[in-house]
Amino acid sequence: MKRVLFIDRDGTLINEAPPTYQLDSFAKLTFYPHIFKYMNRIAAELDYELVMVSNQDGLGTSIFPEDTFWPVHNFVMKSLENEDIHFTTVHIDRTFPKDNAPTRKPGIGMFTQYLNNTDYDIANSYVIGDRITDVQLAKNLGCKAIWINNDPNLGGMEIQDARKELEKVIVLETTEWKEIYEFLKLGLRKVIHERNTNETNIHIELNLDGSGKANISTGVGFFDHMLDQVARHGKIDLTIQTKGDLHIDEHHTIEDTAIALGEAFAKALADKRGLERYGFALPMDEAEAKVLIDFGGRNWLVWNAEFKREKIGEMPTEMFFHFFKSFSDAARCNLNIECKGDNEHHKIEAIFKAFAKAIKMAVKRDPLSNYLPSTKGVL
């Protein structure tokens, strides 16, 4: 089955032309940065049919005559073809927003040939565009959206509300074609993992290629704060919902969360080709922490950190060792952790931040490499 990239033109392949947003002269034409380099790679290396989609308000009317549109558009298409970037089809809607035409994005009137054809795998196809209407089009088609979002303010509350409803459709939000290429080449390392025992019920959503979003709830406030550091400083998206037997103590909740998190990492790192594998970090404040990590498939923990207080917040300090030992075992990684300092809170926070930074380094991938980082040939 064929997968499709439905790619918007203005603001995606070429830059927008305000204030009219009508590309009706060569003087207004500039290409989006790095579009030729990465679109060429997408066309050459990946198995997607390329389809261009564009709303051109009033094309063919007196406010947007055809003879001002086609010379520039044809030049754009020829420039892409010269770089071996070939679109099988170009869909252009000429209506105005007020017309509410079914063919106008995000309407799907222009795309029935794909929806009614079993040769196409729409569920695993993508819409790539710079406007919220492109994301809405992806939802209406039943595929996913790659959003080139150059408007961090999102154009006011109306678009913000629309975005909340479309979060599940957006698989990548970026301003860089390099990141789009890397995503399409490698995919997101995103897993949902459950671990349920008689003592704990744990739900984890992990995206190693995220942006640092965290939604943590374990019932142990300081532990939540530390796990939030892992997400934010490791630039991973992390949801953890743990329900444990806190009426007994914190032990099962903390240890089982570590095991489940390690298992989620092991799942997300199943394919280690192009992986950096190693990470290290040495942040310093009044507390100095060193964390080294190796996602090499073998678990081991070196722990050189002591705490004088019995608890930080409601979290027993003895459980810090258990957390990292359980994570190392489940993730099948080697951890070497050292810390010294005066303030107990600062010391453990420095460890978790260094842990996050080490993870960020180790899980980085090179999309141009098929190399497995091991002389053994297996990880």
C-alpha positions as CSV (number, residue, x, y, z in Angstrom):
1,M,0.0,0.0,0.0
2,K,1.2,3.5,-0.8
3,R,1.9,6.1,1.9
4,V,1.4,9.7,1.0
5,L,2.9,13.0,2.0
6,F,0.3,15.7,1.5
7,I,2.5,18.8,1.4
8,D,1.3,22.4,1.6
9,R,3.1,24.8,-0.7
10,D,3.1,28.4,0.8
11,G,4.8,28.5,4.2
12,T,6.1,25.0,3.8
13,L,8.0,24.6,0.5
14,I,8.2,28.3,-0.2
15,N,7.9,31.2,2.2
16,E,4.7,33.1,2.7
17,A,4.3,36.4,0.9
18,P,2.5,38.8,3.3
19,P,0.5,41.0,3.4
20,T,-1.6,39.6,0.5
21,Y,-0.3,36.0,0.9
22,Q,-0.6,35.7,-2.9
23,L,2.6,34.6,-4.7
24,D,1.9,36.6,-7.8
25,S,5.3,37.8,-8.8
26,F,8.9,36.5,-8.9
27,A,10.0,39.3,-6.5
28,K,8.0,37.6,-3.7
29,L,9.4,34.1,-4.2
30,T,11.8,32.7,-1.7
31,F,12.2,29.0,-0.8
32,Y,11.8,27.7,2.7
33,P,15.3,27.1,4.2
34,H,16.9,23.7,3.4
35,I,13.9,22.5,1.5
36,F,15.9,21.2,-1.5
37,K,18.4,19.3,0.6
38,Y,15.9,17.4,2.8
39,M,13.1,17.0,0.3
40,N,15.6,15.5,-2.1
41,R,16.5,13.0,0.6
42,I,12.9,12.2,1.4
43,A,12.2,11.6,-2.3
44,A,15.3,9.5,-2.8
45,E,15.4,7.4,0.4
46,L,11.8,7.0,1.5
47,D,8.8,5.3,0.0
48,Y,6.2,8.1,-0.1
49,E,4.0,9.5,-2.9
50,L,4.4,13.3,-2.9
51,V,1.2,15.3,-3.3
52,M,1.0,19.1,-3.2
53,V,-2.1,20.7,-1.7
54,S,-2.8,24.4,-1.6
55,N,-5.6,26.9,-1.0
56,Q,-5.2,29.9,-3.5
57,D,-7.9,32.3,-2.6
58,G,-9.7,33.6,-5.6
59,L,-7.3,32.2,-8.2
60,G,-8.6,33.1,-11.7
61,T,-10.6,36.1,-10.4
62,S,-9.7,39.8,-10.9
63,I,-7.9,39.9,-7.6
64,F,-5.7,37.0,-8.5
65,P,-5.4,36.6,-12.2
66,E,-4.1,33.3,-13.6
67,D,-1.3,34.9,-15.6
68,T,0.3,36.2,-12.3
69,F,0.1,32.8,-10.6
70,W,1.2,30.1,-13.1
71,P,4.6,31.5,-14.2
72,V,5.8,31.6,-10.5
73,H,4.2,28.3,-9.6
74,N,5.6,26.5,-12.7
75,F,9.1,27.9,-11.7
76,V,8.7,26.4,-8.3
77,M,7.7,23.0,-9.7
78,K,10.6,23.0,-12.2
79,S,13.0,24.0,-9.4
80,L,11.9,21.0,-7.4
81,E,12.0,18.7,-10.3
82,N,15.6,19.8,-11.0
83,E,16.5,18.4,-7.6
84,D,14.7,15.1,-8.3
85,I,11.7,16.1,-6.2
86,H,8.6,15.0,-8.2
87,F,5.0,15.5,-7.1
88,T,2.6,13.0,-8.7
89,T,-0.3,15.4,-8.2
90,V,-0.9,19.1,-7.4
91,H,-4.3,19.9,-5.8
92,I,-5.2,23.6,-5.8
93,D,-8.5,25.0,-4.4
94,R,-9.4,28.4,-5.8
95,T,-12.3,29.3,-3.5
96,F,-12.6,31.9,-0.8
97,P,-13.0,30.9,2.9
98,K,-16.5,32.4,2.9
99,D,-17.6,29.9,0.2
100,N,-17.2,27.0,2.6
101,A,-16.4,24.7,-0.3
102,P,-15.8,21.1,0.5
103,T,-12.7,21.2,-1.6
104,R,-11.0,23.9,0.4
105,K,-8.6,22.7,3.2
106,P,-9.3,21.4,5.7
107,G,-12.2,19.9,3.7
108,I,-11.3,16.6,2.0
109,G,-13.2,17.2,-1.3
110,M,-9.9,17.2,-3.3
111,F,-8.8,13.9,-1.8
112,T,-11.5,11.4,-2.5
113,Q,-9.3,9.5,-4.9
114,Y,-7.0,8.5,-1.9
115,L,-9.8,7.8,0.6
116,N,-11.7,5.5,-1.7
117,N,-8.7,3.5,-2.9
118,T,-7.4,0.5,-1.0
119,D,-4.0,1.0,-2.7
120,Y,-3.3,3.8,-0.3
121,D,-2.3,3.6,3.4
122,I,-3.8,6.8,4.6
123,A,-3.5,5.9,8.3
124,N,0.3,5.9,7.9
125,S,0.4,9.0,5.7
126,Y,1.1,12.6,6.8
127,V,0.0,16.1,6.0
128,I,2.9,18.6,6.2
129,G,1.9,22.2,6.5
130,D,2.3,25.5,8.4
131,R,-1.2,26.3,9.4
132,I,-3.7,24.8,11.9
133,T,-6.0,24.1,8.9
134,D,-3.3,21.6,7.7
135,V,-3.5,19.8,11.0
136,Q,-7.3,19.8,10.7
137,L,-6.9,18.4,7.2
138,A,-4.8,15.5,8.6
139,K,-7.5,14.7,11.2
140,N,-10.2,14.8,8.5
141,L,-8.3,12.5,6.3
142,G,-7.5,10.1,9.1
143,C,-3.7,10.5,9.0
144,K,-1.2,12.4,11.1
145,A,0.2,15.9,10.9
146,I,3.7,17.4,10.8
147,W,3.2,21.0,11.8
148,I,5.7,23.6,10.7
149,N,4.7,26.1,13.4
150,N,6.4,29.5,12.9
151,D,3.8,31.2,15.0
152,P,4.6,30.5,18.7
153,N,1.7,32.7,19.7
154,L,-0.7,30.5,17.7
155,G,-2.8,33.4,16.5
156,G,-5.0,33.9,19.5
157,M,-7.4,31.9,21.6
158,E,-9.3,30.4,18.7
159,I,-6.3,28.6,17.3
160,Q,-5.1,27.6,20.8
161,D,-8.5,26.0,21.5
162,A,-8.3,24.2,18.1
163,R,-4.8,23.0,18.9
164,K,-5.9,21.4,22.1
165,E,-8.4,19.3,20.2
166,L,-5.7,18.3,17.6
167,E,-2.8,17.3,19.9
168,K,-3.2,13.6,19.1
169,V,-3.0,14.3,15.4
170,I,0.3,16.2,15.6
171,V,3.2,13.8,15.6
172,L,5.9,16.4,15.1
173,E,6.0,20.2,15.6
174,T,9.0,21.9,14.2
175,T,10.3,24.7,12.0
176,E,13.1,22.7,10.5
177,W,13.0,20.4,7.4
178,K,16.0,18.6,8.9
179,E,13.8,17.4,11.7
180,I,11.0,16.4,9.3
181,Y,13.4,14.3,7.3
182,E,14.8,12.7,10.5
183,F,11.4,11.9,11.8
184,L,10.2,10.3,8.5
185,K,13.5,8.4,8.2
186,L,13.7,7.1,11.7
187,G,10.3,7.5,13.2
188,L,9.5,8.6,16.8
189,R,10.7,6.3,19.6
190,K,7.4,6.5,21.3
191,V,5.9,3.8,23.6
192,I,3.0,3.3,25.9
193,H,3.8,0.8,28.7
194,E,1.8,-0.7,31.6
195,R,3.1,-2.5,34.6
196,N,0.5,-3.8,37.1
197,T,1.2,-5.8,40.2
198,N,-0.7,-6.5,43.5
199,E,1.2,-3.5,44.9
200,T,1.2,-0.9,42.1
201,N,-0.5,0.0,38.8
202,I,1.7,2.1,36.5
203,H,0.9,3.7,33.2
204,I,3.8,5.3,31.2
205,E,3.9,7.2,27.9
206,L,7.4,7.9,26.7
207,N,8.6,9.8,23.7
208,L,12.4,9.9,23.4
209,D,12.2,12.4,20.6
210,G,9.9,14.8,22.5
211,S,10.4,18.4,23.7
212,G,10.4,18.0,27.5
213,K,6.7,17.8,28.3
214,A,5.9,16.1,31.6
215,N,2.8,14.8,33.3
216,I,3.9,13.0,36.5
217,S,1.7,11.7,39.3
218,T,3.1,9.0,41.7
219,G,1.6,10.2,44.9
220,V,5.1,11.1,46.2
221,G,5.6,14.8,45.6
222,F,9.4,15.0,45.7
223,F,9.7,11.9,43.5
224,D,7.3,13.6,41.0
225,H,9.6,16.7,41.0
226,M,12.7,14.6,40.2
227,L,11.0,12.7,37.4
228,D,9.9,16.0,36.0
229,Q,13.6,17.0,35.8
230,V,14.3,13.9,33.8
231,A,11.7,14.9,31.2
232,R,12.5,18.5,31.0
233,H,16.3,18.3,31.0
234,G,16.4,15.1,28.9
235,K,14.1,16.7,26.3
236,I,11.8,13.6,26.4
237,D,8.0,13.7,26.7
238,L,7.1,11.6,29.8
239,T,3.7,10.7,31.3
240,I,3.8,8.6,34.5
241,Q,0.7,7.7,36.4
242,T,1.4,5.5,39.4
243,K,-1.1,4.2,41.9
244,G,0.7,2.3,44.7
245,D,0.2,1.1,48.2
246,L,1.3,4.3,49.8
247,H,-0.7,3.5,52.9
248,I,2.1,1.0,53.7
249,D,5.1,3.0,52.5
250,E,6.8,4.6,49.5
251,H,9.0,1.6,48.6
252,H,6.9,-0.2,46.1
253,T,5.7,3.0,44.4
254,I,9.3,4.3,43.8
255,E,10.9,0.9,42.9
256,D,8.1,-0.3,40.6
257,T,8.0,3.1,38.8
258,A,11.7,2.8,38.2
259,I,11.3,-0.7,36.8
260,A,8.4,0.4,34.5
261,L,10.3,3.4,33.3
262,G,13.4,1.2,32.5
263,E,11.2,-1.3,30.7
264,A,9.7,1.6,28.6
265,F,13.2,2.8,27.7
266,A,14.2,-0.7,26.7
267,K,11.2,-0.9,24.4
268,A,11.8,2.6,22.9
269,L,15.5,1.7,22.2
270,A,14.8,-1.7,20.6
271,D,16.5,-0.6,17.4
272,K,19.9,0.9,18.3
273,R,21.3,1.5,14.8
274,G,22.7,5.0,14.6
275,L,22.4,5.4,18.4
276,E,25.1,7.4,20.3
277,R,24.8,4.8,23.1
278,Y,26.9,6.6,25.6
279,G,26.1,9.7,27.7
280,F,27.8,11.7,30.4
281,A,27.2,14.8,32.4
282,L,29.0,16.7,35.1
283,P,26.8,19.6,36.3
284,M,28.1,21.7,39.3
285,D,26.5,23.9,41.8
286,E,27.4,23.8,45.4
287,A,26.6,20.1,44.7
288,E,28.7,18.2,42.1
289,A,27.1,15.3,40.4
290,K,28.6,12.9,37.8
291,V,26.4,10.5,35.8
292,L,27.7,8.2,33.1
293,I,25.3,6.0,31.1
294,D,25.7,3.2,28.5
295,F,22.6,1.8,26.8
296,G,24.7,-1.2,25.8
297,G,22.3,-4.0,26.9
298,R,24.0,-4.9,30.1
299,N,22.8,-3.6,33.5
300,W,25.2,-2.4,36.2
301,L,25.1,0.3,38.8
302,V,28.0,2.1,40.5
303,W,26.6,4.3,43.2
304,N,28.8,6.7,45.2
305,A,26.5,9.1,46.9
306,E,25.6,9.4,50.6
307,F,22.8,11.3,52.3
308,K,22.6,12.4,55.9
309,R,18.9,13.1,56.0
310,E,16.4,10.2,56.2
311,K,13.9,11.9,53.9
312,I,13.8,14.7,51.4
313,G,10.2,15.8,51.3
314,E,8.3,12.6,51.8
315,M,10.8,10.5,49.8
316,P,13.2,8.3,51.8
317,T,16.8,9.0,50.7
318,E,17.6,5.2,50.7
319,M,15.2,4.9,47.8
320,F,17.4,6.9,45.4
321,F,19.8,4.0,45.1
322,H,16.8,1.6,44.6
323,F,15.4,3.8,41.9
324,F,18.6,3.9,39.8
325,K,19.3,0.2,40.4
326,S,15.8,-0.8,39.3
327,F,16.0,1.5,36.2
328,S,19.4,0.1,35.3
329,D,18.2,-3.5,35.6
330,A,15.0,-2.9,33.5
331,A,16.5,-0.6,30.9
332,R,19.6,-2.9,30.6
333,C,22.0,0.0,30.9
334,N,25.2,0.7,32.8
335,L,25.0,3.6,35.2
336,N,27.8,5.2,37.1
337,I,26.7,7.9,39.6
338,E,28.8,10.0,41.9
339,C,27.8,13.1,43.9
340,K,29.2,15.3,46.7
341,G,27.9,18.4,48.3
342,D,26.3,19.9,51.4
343,N,22.6,20.5,50.6
344,E,20.8,17.1,50.4
345,H,18.1,18.5,48.1
346,H,20.6,20.1,45.8
347,K,22.6,16.8,45.6
348,I,19.8,14.6,44.5
349,E,18.4,17.2,42.1
350,A,21.9,17.5,40.6
351,I,22.0,13.7,40.1
352,F,18.6,13.6,38.4
353,K,19.5,16.5,36.1
354,A,22.8,14.9,35.2
355,F,20.9,11.7,34.6
356,A,18.6,13.5,32.2
357,K,21.4,15.2,30.3
358,A,23.3,11.9,30.0
359,I,20.1,10.2,28.6
360,K,19.7,13.0,26.1
361,M,23.2,12.5,24.8
362,A,23.0,8.7,24.7
363,V,19.6,8.4,22.9
364,K,20.6,10.8,20.1
365,R,20.6,9.2,16.7
366,D,22.2,9.9,13.3
367,P,19.6,9.4,10.5
368,L,22.4,8.9,8.0
369,S,24.0,6.1,9.9
370,N,23.0,2.4,9.9
371,Y,25.9,1.6,12.2
372,L,25.2,-0.4,15.3
373,P,27.5,1.0,18.0
374,S,29.1,-2.3,19.1
375,T,32.0,-4.5,17.8
376,K,29.9,-7.5,18.8
377,G,27.4,-6.7,16.0
378,V,24.5,-6.9,18.5
379,L,23.2,-4.8,21.4
